[in-house]
C-alpha cells in the first residue's frame, strides 16, 4: 500500500502554509508546543480573535490540547477573545471544562459523518442490513464503471495533480455555479498550491471519472491518520442521469476499504452522507469571553 501522511491532512504544513501565505497573508501565526512537523496552531489579525490556522478551508483541526491551553493563556494575557472552530467535539468539551463554564462555551456543533472501512471488506460493509440503499447505489455505480468507454484516473503526484484539480474546479463550477464559494479565485489558488506539495507526501489526490476520455466527475481527496478525507467534488450536470458523481464516490470508498483506510465524509449532515456513514464524529467551536 502506498504511504499515507501519518497525521490529519488539514494540519499538513503545506495546507496550513498555503492558508497563511495565500488566502490570509495578513494573519499573525503562532506555534505552541513541540511539534515535529512545525505545524502552526493559532493565528490572529489586529483587533480580531485568536483562531485556529486553516479554519476557513478545513473540516477538522485537532492540535494537541496542551497547545490550545497555551494559546488560551496567551490570549488571556492580551485580553483577546478566542474563537476556535472545527475542533473535534471531545477536544472542544475538554478545553471548555478546563477553562471553566464562566469563561468558555462550546457552540456550532456540526455533524461529521464517517465510514469505518479499515477493519473489514467492501462486501461486508455493503452486506449490513442498514446498507440497502448503499448497495443499490454501488450496483448502479459498478454497472457504469464496467462500461468500455468509462475509466477512472487518479492524480496523486505533483506532475499530475494540478491539471486534474483544474478539471475538478471546472466541474465543480458546472455543478454548483454561483451557489458555491468553495473555489473562489483565492481559495482555488490556495488549494492548488497545497495539493502540489501534499501529493508528494501521499496526502492529496484527485480521482476523476472519464467518459470517452472526457472528465465528467471528480473528487479532491486528502489522506492521513488512517483515512481518506473527502474534501470537494464536481460533476457535469449533462451526465446527471448516469449518476457519475455517485459512481466516482463509490470507487473512492471501495479503494479506501481495499487499502485498509476509513473514509471521512466530513462536515455536513447531508442526506447522501447518511446513506453511507457508520459513525458521526462531530466538530464544534469553542468561544472564550473577554476577561
LOKE-379683 format. One record per residue: residue in three letters; x, y, z of N, C-alpha, C in turn. Coordinates in steps of 0.001 Angstrom, whole numbers, padded with zeros to 6 digits, always signed. Example, Ala and Ser with C-alpha at 12.3 -4.5 7.8 and 13.67 -1.06 7.14 Angstrom:
Ala+013190-005690+007800+012300-004500+007800+013200-003300+007800
Ser+012850-002250+007080+013670-001060+007140+012900+000030+007870
END
This chain:
Unk+000843-001189+000000+000000+000000+000000+000882+001245+000000
Unk+000606+002237-000856+001410+003458-000866+001362+004153+000489
Unk+002430+004856+000803+002486+005533+002092+001435+006635+002155
Unk+000913+006868+003359-000089+007892+003600+000438+008801+004692
Unk+000204+010088+004551+000593+011058+005560+000086+010579+006926
Unk+000951+010581+007964+000558+009960+009232-000464+010739+010046
Unk-000569+012044+009833-001449+012853+010676-002658+013380+009937
Unk-003373+014264+010593-004527+014936+009999-004048+015774+008805
Unk-004543+015513+007585-004053+016272+006428-004391+017758+006488
Unk-005428+018129+007241-005753+019546+007381-004732+020282+008249
Unk-003810+019527+008881-002729+020160+009621-001376+019889+008965
Unk-001402+019447+007716-000164+019301+006947+000471+020689+006796
Unk+001785+020808+006960+002418+022133+006851+002115+022848+005534
Unk+001976+022101+004427+001683+022752+003145+000264+023320+003126
Unk-000673+022626+003760-002053+023125+003819-002127+024389+004669
Unk-001506+024326+005848-001525+025488+006727-000713+026640+006136
Unk+000411+026297+005488+001242+027346+004897+000540+028065+003767
Unk-000179+027320+002912-000915+027961+001821-002002+028867+002373
Unk-002629+028443+003461-003678+029263+004070-003121+030611+004541
Unk-001961+030564+005216-001432+031799+005791-000640+032640+004795
Unk-000143+032033+003733+000657+032779+002761-000156+033286+001575
Unk-001261+032594+001236-002035+032955+000053-003429+033454+000420
Unk-004162+032654+001198-005550+033006+001492-005662+034172+002462
Unk-004855+034154+003512-004906+035211+004520-003497+035619+004937
Unk-002766+036287+004060-001381+036635+004391-001265+037647+005530
Unk-002364+038274+005893-002324+039248+006989-002304+038591+008364
Unk-002492+037284+008426-002544+036597+009716-001188+036616+010432
Unk-001245+036761+011726-000067+036614+012573-000108+035210+013160
Unk+000823+034372+012749+000787+032944+013072+001565+032676+014356
Unk+001010+031780+015188+001672+031386+016426+001742+029866+016499
Unk+002816+029365+017050+003016+027931+017254+003168+027667+018735
Unk+002621+026546+019173+002659+026199+020581+003064+024743+020720
Unk+003963+024453+021626+004354+023080+021885+005460+022614+020958
Unk+005881+021375+021183+006968+020767+020430+006376+019876+019351
Unk+006247+020415+018144+005616+019683+017052+006684+019301+016036
Unk+006886+017988+015770+007958+017580+014854+007748+018067+013429
Unk+006500+018386+013064+006220+018854+011707+006122+020376+011627
Unk+006404+021072+012738+006377+022533+012754+005026+023053+012258
Unk+003952+022458+012768+002621+022856+012332+002153+024094+013098
Unk+001693+025092+012369+001126+026269+013012-000144+025863+013754
Unk-000468+026580+014814-001647+026244+015611-002682+027364+015560
Unk-002287+028566+015975-003256+029664+016020-002742+030863+015241
Unk-003693+031748+014915-003354+032967+014184-004390+034030+014523
Unk-004036+035274+014249-004970+036359+014519-004605+037573+013685
Unk-005546+038457+013541-005305+039748+012922-005546+040819+013973
Unk-005006+041997+013742-005151+043080+014710-006634+043339+014966
Unk-007006+043297+016234-008390+043538+016611-009297+042327+016501
Unk-008763+041205+016009-009589+040017+015818-009314+038952+016854
Unk-010166+037949+016925-009977+036871+017898-008857+035927+017484
Unk-008356+035185+018451-007408+034120+018163-008169+032971+017516
Unk-007646+032449+016398-008308+031407+015619-007349+030254+015379
Unk-007900+029130+014974-007074+028027+014514-006634+028292+013077
Unk-005351+028106+012810-004850+028262+011449-005550+027235+010546
Unk-006034+027705+009407-006671+026809+008457-008170+026693+008604
Unk-008782+027450+009522-010200+027224+009800-011133+027645+008670
Unk-010658+028388+007697-011534+028776+006592-011675+027688+005532
Unk-010734+026747+005470-010778+025727+004429-010815+024304+004980
Unk-010748+024146+006280-010603+022815+006872-011899+022372+007534
Unk-012095+021064+007600-013272+020499+008238-012997+019994+009651
Unk-011749+019671+009964-011418+019124+011280-009984+019506+011612
Unk-009814+020237+012696-008489+020656+013148-008303+020145+014572
Unk-007211+019432+014790-007056+018750+016081-005679+018961+016699
Unk-005277+020207+016927-003998+020414+017621-004077+019856+019034
Unk-002924+019557+019643-002919+018994+020997-003581+019932+022000
Unk-004218+019341+022991-004916+020137+023995-003960+021073+024732
Unk-002717+020600+024990-001790+021481+025703-001445+022711+024877
Unk-001399+022564+023543-001147+023722+022686-002321+024704+022746
Unk-003536+024172+022783-004713+025036+022872-004747+025775+024211
Unk-004353+025097+025275-004324+025746+026585-003257+026840+026627
Unk-002109+026594+026001-001063+027614+025947-001537+028830+025155
Unk-002226+028571+024047-002752+029676+023249-003781+030474+024038
Unk-004609+029777+024790-005623+030446+025603-004990+031338+026654
Unk-003937+030845+027298-003257+031643+028324-002671+032916+027726
Unk-002121+032790+026518-001559+033975+025863-002656+034974+025514
Unk-003785+034451+025008-004896+035342+024682-005402+036058+025931
Unk-005445+035331+027039-005882+035945+028293-004958+037091+028684
Unk-003652+036880+028512-002696+037934+028858-002854+039151+027951
Unk-003315+038922+026714-003503+040033+025774-004909+040606+025833
Unk-005764+040051+026703-007176+040442+026755-007822+040292+025376
Unk-007559+039139+024763-008007+038874+023395-009034+037738+023396
Unk-010161+037896+022710-011127+036794+022633-010610+035676+021736
Unk-011187+034487+021904-010831+033337+021067-012092+032807+020399
Unk-011885+032277+019192-012960+031550+018509-012291+030401+017755
Unk-012248+029250+018393-011523+028100+017871-012518+027169+017188
Unk-012538+027175+015861-013513+026426+015075-012945+025085+014600
Unk-013878+024155+014303-013558+022864+013675-012780+021934+014590
Unk-012957+022071+015893-012327+021141+016829-013185+019883+016956
Unk-012572+018695+017085-013370+017515+017423-014162+017798+018701
Unk-015412+017369+018731-016271+017697+019874-015659+017276+021212
Unk-015056+016078+021359-014449+015749+022665-013344+016722+023068
Unk-012545+017182+022094-011496+018161+022399-012109+019482+022827
Unk-013139+019913+022108-013809+021171+022455-014385+021110+023862
Unk-015011+019985+024197-015605+019855+025530-014527+019806+026618
Unk-013412+019121+026330-012321+019064+027315-011727+020448+027554
Unk-011521+021190+026474-010961+022533+026599-011899+023434+027394
Unk-013192+023365+027088-014151+024204+027801-014203+023860+029278
Unk-014126+022568+029613-014129+022166+031033-012904+022708+031751
Unk-011743+022614+031112-010520+023083+031759-010533+024597+031963
Unk-011169+025290+031036-011203+026749+031140-012296+027237+032076
Unk-013341+026424+032258-014444+026806+033145-015620+027359+032367
Unk-016823+026995+032802-018040+027407+032097-018227+028916+032091
Unk-017643+029576+033082-017794+031028+033117-016930+031724+032070
Unk-015967+030990+031487-015058+031599+030524-015240+031075+029109
Unk-015765+029859+028956-015779+029226+027639-017121+028578+027364
Unk-017466+028522+026098-018699+027869+025675-018430+027066+024412
Unk-019052+025883+024317-018989+025061+023115-020190+025418+022244
Unk-019938+025840+021026-021008+026282+020121-020828+025636+018751
Unk-021782+025850+017880-021707+025454+016469-021332+023980+016300
Unk-021989+023106+017038-021742+021671+016879-022290+021221+015526
Unk-021443+020552+014745-021827+020138+013393-021509+018663+013186
Unk-022388+017969+012487-022161+016556+012171-020957+016411+011250
Unk-020251+015302+011428-019118+014972+010559-019114+013456+010351
Unk-019980+012969+009436-020137+011518+009252-018860+010861+008734
Unk-018650+009633+009157-017501+008860+008704-017930+007426+008447
Unk-017132+006716+007660-017403+005316+007349-016212+004502+007832
Unk-016460+003581+008737-015395+002707+009216-015251+001538+008239
Unk-014195+001559+007473-013963+000556+006446-012688-000248+006671
Unk-011829+000220+007565-010482-000330+007664-010451-001772+008156
Unk-011454-002178+008933-011387-003481+009585-012087-004599+008822
Unk-012750-004289+007720-013496-005322+007002-013328-005194+005503
Unk-014149-005946+004779-014118-005892+003324-015259-005028+002818
Unk-015163-004630+001564-016216-003831+000944-017535-004615+000905
Unk-017455-005881+000581-018667-006706+000539-019305-006810+001923
Unk-018489-006916+002956-019034-006976+004312-019722-005671+004681
Unk-019141-004566+004289-019761-003265+004561-021119-003155+003866
Unk-021181-003536+002596-022437-003435+001850-023471-004454+002317
Unk-023031-005517+002971-023959-006561+003420-024698-006181+004701
Unk-024334-005088+005335-025021-004689+006564-026508-004434+006275
Unk-027408-004777+007186-028842-004538+006947-029163-003080+006642
Unk-028441-002163+007280-028709-000740+007073-028102-000193+005776
Unk-027451-001048+004993-026794-000600+003762-027630-000859+002504
Unk-028941-001063+002651-029755-001413+001476-029648-000358+000375
Unk-029760+000925+000743-029673+001971-000280-028262+002060-000840
Unk-027253+001945+000032-025866+001974-000425-025599+000839-001402
Unk-026176-000348-001139-025983-001480-002061-026553-001169-003438
Unk-027729-000584-003474-028336-000251-004772-027478+000751-005537
Unk-026967+001757-004821-026122+002765-005472-024828+002130-005964
Unk-024237+001243-005147-022984+000591-005536-023172-000281-006774
Unk-024294-000989-006868-024563-001813-008053-024677-000934-009295
Unk-025389+000171-009166-025522+001096-010289-024166+001665-010690
Unk-023343+002018-009688-022015+002564-009974-021145+001536-010682
Unk-021175+000293-010203-020350-000749-010819-020763-000995-012265
Unk-022053-000888-012537-022530-001074-013910-021946+000005-014822
Unk-021941+001248-014339-021371+002339-015133-019867+002162-015290
Unk-019182+001846-014198-017724+001735-014238-017252+000581-015119
Unk-018117-000379-015377-017750-001518-016223-017889-001224-017711
Unk-018477-000088-018057-018642+000240-019469-017287+000503-020121
Unk-017088+000069-021357-015778+000226-022022-015322+001669-022158
Unk-016260+002594-022297-015885+003995-022507-015619+004743-021206
Unk-015787+004057-020071-015657+004705-018768-014388+004218-018071
Unk-013655+005162-017473-012469+004779-016715-012219+005785-015598
Unk-011429+005359-014640-011038+006199-013513-009557+006527-013622
Unk-009216+007776-013421-007815+008191-013331-007570+008799-011960
Unk-006414+008498-011390-006036+009052-010089-004759+009860-010253
Unk-004847+011142-009945-003673+012022-009961-003191+012176-008524
Unk-002013+011642-008229-001543+011620-006842-000082+012016-006708
Unk+000415+012792-007662+001788+013277-007567+001840+014692-008131
Unk+002904+015434-007829+002968+016836-008264+002899+017026-009773
Unk+003288+016024-010551+003285+016168-012008+001889+016085-012618
Unk+000944+015478-011898-000382+015262-012483-001518+015943-011735
Unk-001319+016273-010464-002461+016711-009669-002955+018102-010054
Unk-002071+018974-010541-002508+020337-010861-003559+020318-011969
Unk-003271+019624-013073-004218+019588-014186-005512+018896-013779
Unk-005407+017834-012982-006611+017140-012529-007461+018031-011641
Unk-006815+018835-010808-007557+019750-009950-008243+020839-010777
Unk-007598+021278-011849-008236+022251-012732-009521+021679-013334
Unk-009483+020417-013730-010691+019771-014246-011761+019699-013162
Unk-011355+019355-011949-012319+019271-010854-012976+020630-010589
Unk-012189+021681-010559-012744+023013-010305-013734+023392-011406
Unk-013403+023075-012649-014337+023355-013752-015640+022591-013552
Unk-015543+021315-013166-016738+020503-012946-017523+020995-011732
Unk-016815+021453-010703-017473+021999-009512-018311+023220-009890
Unk-017752+024096-010722-018495+025285-011142-019666+024907-012052
Unk-019496+023889-012888-020615+023423-013709-021753+022918-012832
Unk-021396+022191-011779-022408+021587-010902-023093+022627-010027
Unk-022322+023538-009426-022881+024415-008408-023047+025858-008859
Unk-022414+026239-009957-022499+027614-010462-022125+028583-009339
Unk-022925+029633-009133-022585+030623-008112-023158+030276-006746
Unk-023687+029041-006588-024212+028613-005284-023103+028185-004342
Unk-021895+028015-004833-020773+027582-004015-019657+028612-004046
Unk-019036+028803-002888-017864+029677-002800-016621+028874-002434
Unk-016673+027565-002673-015541+026709-002305-014303+026982-003135
Unk-014518+027435-004385-013376+027676-005261-013431+029088-005841
Unk-013491+030078-004941-013220+031437-005381-011782+031472-005894
Unk-011409+032518-006552-010063+032588-007126-008991+032394-006063
Unk-009148+033048-004905-008111+032934-003873-008117+031544-003232
Unk-009293+030951-003043-009341+029600-002475-008802+028578-003467
Unk-009106+028757-004744-008595+027871-005787-007069+027888-005776
Unk-006487+029069-005733-005033+029199-005720-004429+028567-004471
Unk-005099+028767-003336-004617+028200-002071-004610+026680-002113
Unk-005727+026083-002537-005842+024624-002575-004848+024034-003572
Unk-004685+024678-004732-003756+024164-005738-002322+024148-005208
Unk-001924+025219-004551-000562+025273-004002-000364+024193-002948
Unk-001345+024003-002076-001224+022975-001043-001198+021584-001647
Unk-002069+021336-002619-002191+019999-003206-000900+019557-003876
Unk-000214+020482-004527+001029+020135-005208+002042+019547-004221
Unk+002195+020190-003069+003161+019715-002080+002645+018487-001346
Unk+001364+018470-001011+000809+017370-000228+000786+016062-001011
Unk+000608+016137-002327+000590+014906-003121+001933+014188-003051
Unk+002996+014937-002834+004323+014337-002727+004476+013539-001436
Unk+003580+013788-000465+003598+013080+000817+002484+012042+000914
Unk+001793+011771-000190+000669+010846-000144-000538+011409+000576
Unk-000634+012746+000682-001695+013378+001470-002765+014038+000633
Unk-002650+014014-000697-003663+014636-001551-003706+013940-002901
Unk-004910+013830-003444-005081+013249-004779-006383+013754-005384
Unk-006503+013608-006686-007755+013879-007399-008146+012611-008141
Unk-009371+012173-007920-009899+010968-008556-010934+011410-009577
Unk-010717+011056-010850-011555+011554-011935-012200+010407-012701
Unk-013484+010554-012988-014203+009614-013843-014297+010228-015239
Unk-013851+009477-016231-013875+009945-017616-014819+009082-018447
Unk-015544+009718-019329-016380+009032-020304-015900+009464-021685
Unk-015513+008496-022489-014934+008802-023812-013773+009792-023679
Unk-012948+009571-022644-011738+010368-022374-012029+011802-021940
Unk-013279+012101-021607-013639+013436-021125-013962+013374-019636
Unk-013315+014203-018808-013636+014219-017373-015077+014675-017155
Unk-015830+013866-016410-017232+014214-016147-017544+014253-014649
Unk-016668+013748-013810-016854+013808-012366-015494+013652-011698
Unk-015318+014312-010553-014022+014254-009879-014180+014526-008395
Unk-013266+013972-007616-013195+014189-006173-011807+014688-005815
Unk-011741+015676-004927-010476+016079-004320-010413+015416-002957
Unk-009445+014528-002788-009334+013711-001592-008028+014002-000858
Unk-008117+014092+000441-006939+014163+001284-006764+012813+001963
Unk-005591+012565+002517-005336+011289+003174-004437+011507+004371
Unk-004693+010749+005428-003874+010821+006627-004600+010234+007815
Unk-003853+009922+008854-004420+009398+010094-005303+008185+009837
Unk-004868+007313+008924-005581+006069+008676-006889+006210+007933
Unk-007043+007283+007161-008320+007508+006483-008132+008316+005205
Unk-009118+008203+004331-009290+009117+003204-010290+010186+003637
Unk-010024+011433+003268-010863+012566+003673-011451+013206+002410
Unk-012747+013085+002224-013441+013617+001049-013640+015122+001245
Unk-012927+015927+000419-012955+017369+000658-013859+018131-000313
Unk-013708+017928-001617-014535+018643-002592-014814+017741-003781
Unk-015839+018133-004555-016222+017327-005716-016796+018221-006805
Unk-016981+017622-007955-017655+018298-009058-018074+017272-010086
Unk-019165+017539-010789-019573+016659-011885-020392+017454-012883
Unk-020408+016939-014086-021063+017614-015201-022555+017297-015184
Unk-023425+018296-015013-024863+018040-014995-025386+017392-016276
Unk-024637+017512-017369-025064+016863-018607-025068+015343-018479
Unk-024364+014821-017472-024297+013375-017243-025032+012976-015966
Unk-025936+013825-015510-026622+013570-014246-027408+012271-014274
Unk-028022+011939-015411-028855+010738-015461-028059+009455-015275
Unk-026741+009552-015401-025885+008373-015232-025249+008318-013836
Unk-025572+009292-013016-025083+009324-011623-023559+009207-011553
Unk-022882+010013-012359-021423+009917-012416-020771+010342-011102
Unk-021389+011303-010397-020829+011730-009121-020865+010624-008084
Unk-021981+009910-008034-022065+008784-007111-021078+007683-007487
Unk-020901+007463-008786-020019+006378-009233-018579+006621-008802
Unk-018081+007844-008965-016690+008103-008580-016542+008070-007058
Unk-017588+008448-006317-017546+008358-004860-017495+006896-004412
Unk-018320+006046-005020-018292+004614-004697-016910+004040-004973
Unk-016322+004403-006099-014996+003894-006443-013962+004330-005410
Unk-014063+005570-004930-013109+006067-003928-013292+005365-002598
Unk-014524+005142-002184-014769+004470-000914-014288+003018-000954
Unk-014554+002338-002062-014093+000949-002187-012571+000881-002176
Unk-011922+001818-002847-010461+001851-002850-009925+002053-001433
Unk-010567+002935-000652-010136+003142+000726-010250+001855+001524
Unk-011361+001157+001346-011564-000099+002064-010477-001105+001699
Unk-010185-001221+000423-009173-002181-000022-007782-001826+000482
Unk-007550-000541+000769-006257-000099+001293-006221-000086+002815
Unk-007298-000521+003454-007335-000545+004906-007500+000815+005535
Unk-008225+001711+004851-008431+003068+005344-009912+003331+005578
Unk-010237+004093+006628-011591+004599+006804-011840+005713+005795
Unk-013076+006204+005753-013438+007244+004787-014245+008313+005516
Unk-013652+009506+005641-014326+010620+006303-015116+011433+005277
Unk-016431+011549+005506-017285+012344+004626-017283+013822+005016
Unk-016804+014112+006207-016571+015468+006703-017867+016234+006947
Unk-017708+017514+007249-018774+018277+007879-020016+018409+007001
Unk-021157+018229+007655-022434+018412+006977-023324+017193+007126
Unk-024555+017409+007550-025484+016312+007757-026344+016103+006513
Unk-025686+016028+005348-026416+015847+004105-026982+014432+004014
Unk-028111+014308+003345-028785+013017+003285-027900+011939+002672
Unk-027175+012283+001600-026371+011258+000939-025284+010721+001854
Unk-024799+011535+002789-023777+011057+003726-024364+010023+004682
Unk-025629+010216+005053-026264+009263+005950-026489+007913+005276
Unk-026596+007895+003957-026725+006615+003254-025496+005731+003485
Unk-024334+006362+003678-023078+005620+003749-022485+005528+005148
Unk-022724+006511+005997-021993+006653+007257-022265+005502+008221
Unk-021242+005139+008980-021383+004190+010073-021213+004874+011423
Unk-020791+006135+011418-020497+006824+012673-020531+008321+012416
Unk-020636+009078+013480-020558+010533+013393-019479+011004+014355
Unk-018596+011877+013873-017525+012430+014705-017653+013955+014668
Unk-018595+014504+015441-018927+015931+015329-017737+016848+015604
Unk-017815+018031+015023-016857+019090+015316-017612+020251+015944
Unk-016875+021129+016613-017522+022228+017334-016571+023409+017432
Unk-017126+024514+017881-016363+025730+018122-016288+025985+019630
Unk-015134+026439+020075-015006+026911+021454-014814+028423+021399
Unk-015689+029126+022085-015586+030585+022164-015307+030984+023590
Unk-014357+031891+023735-013998+032391+025056-014400+033837+025184
Unk-014940+034145+026333-015410+035501+026592-014231+036387+026971
Unk-014393+037658+026770-013355+038577+027249-013316+038551+028761
Unk-012081+038633+029278-011936+038547+030730-012001+039934+031338
END
